[in-house]
Amino acid sequence: MDELAFLTASEQAELVRRGEVSSRELVELYLGRIERLDPELNAFVTVCGEEAVAAEPADGPFRGVPFPVKDLQETAGIRTTFSSRAFADYVPDFDVAVVRRLKDAGFVVIGKTNTPELGITAVTESELNGVCRNPWDTTRSPGGSSGGASVAVITGMAPAAHGTDGGGSIRIPASCCGIYGLKPARGRVSLAPYGGHEGFSTSGPLTRTVADAAALLDVMAGYETGDAWWAPPPERPFSEEVGADPGRLRVAVTTTPPLDAEVAPECVAAAEDAAALLMELGHDVEEATPPWDDGRLIDLFMTVWTVIPGLKAKPRELFEPMNRALLDAGDEMKAVDYVAATQELRGWSRRVVAFLGEYDLVLTPTLAQPPPPVGALMVEDDPMGNFERAWRFTPFTQVANVTGLPAVSVPLFWSEGGLPIGVQLIGPPADEAGLLRISSQLEQARPWRDRRPPVI
């Protein structure tokens, strides 16, 4: 039965359609694996066992397949904590739009996955919900903020998972855990009923295969009334891009991040290895760095990031030190400073996006460092320093959030010590289709879905 747990969501949906397995059997399989594995890993903060067993799934393409939702998104009748003591007992009476779409597709919500408080940083550790651990090495972090979701997928506690990405939070844990993570283009997946945080954040899939990511994007994507941003509908379903010829692409490869951060040798090696593979596949690859080096990028991004805990309108003593530090900074910030920062970031974005007029793809390491030890980015008495540490760990990922470009982390490389090291592909505006085509070609050339951590 363990092999059934490692089938993709699409494969399981086909088994349910053919009557070869029932939704209840799948739910009970995953509940058993969660009970066995999660005490050590802490990927789930809430498990909806009884509800999932009794669920009557909608008649959609994923009818009866169990699926976890990141605990930053409201789910009707299911506790949603944002990994914060301020929301420890919050049980919403509504689903956000993306959750409704997932349920309409037939998924059965099996639980909520771990995240740092308010998704604020690049590791998954919080006072309320505890430390989530990397199954490749449990002394290390799985990254964040979708750390619990990524751990659930790579360990077979879920066939695929929902994540969110406001500064790299899908791609960071995908890299740390050795799975495929797709951050959609701005406006592809609705933020409803919310207005969105300058369009930085989006929901997206975390999966073992490119085909599953494409199929999930097909059900997640779509306009909702009043959306501030929306991407043009794809010419055909994203699922049809898998296995399609990507053509001969012009690829810019760089290991130079947009800020002064040291890039570890294994992360450089991952990007160079992927570049060599792309050349073997017939693509035109050259070293070229987008015009993204800006000494003010951290300050500008953090100006926007500062308002996150303030939007939750809870007493500051209920928040952790990093979010209290942001609340303090927000108290000192003028409205004009916030608006000026967003305008400057938009100008910076135009320069970076223009670079994609010269190339079809930008290839970078996903991260500048391997998965960090637990606690390394959560130093208790240095909350603002923790943001600096997170930036140095993840200097390549925020580019796609600020610009709104689609991006993926592809699990092509493992270090000599057995840790997954992802590579990031950034595509042109609204071109998830192109990213899926080239990702599929890379997956066919160097399959990764059967690589499993020692903790399974």
Buried (B, 14 or more C-beta within 10 A) or exposed (E): EEEBBBBBBBBBBBBBEEEEBEBBBBBBBBBBBBEEBBEEBBBBBBBBBEBBBEBEBBEBBBBBBBBBBBBBBBBBEBBBBBBBBBBEEEBBEEBBBBBBBBBBBBBBBBBBBBBBBBBBBBBBBBBBBEBBBBBBBBEBBBBBBBBBBBBBBBBBBBBBBBBBBBBBBBBBBBBBBBBBBBBBBBBBBBBBEBEBBBBBBBBBBBBBBBBBBBBBBBBBBBBBEEBEBBBEEBEEBBBBBBBBEBEEBBBBBBBBBBBEBEBBEBBBBBBBBBBEBBBEBEBEBEEBBBEBEBEEBBEBBBBBBBBBBBEBEBEBEBBBBBBBBBBEBBEEBEEEEBEEBBEBBEEBBEEBBEBBEEBBBBBBBBBBBBBBEBEBBBEEEBBEEBBBBBBBBBBBBBBBBBBBBBBBBBBBBBBEEEBBBBBBBBBBBBBBBBBBBBBBBBBEEBEBBEBBBEBB
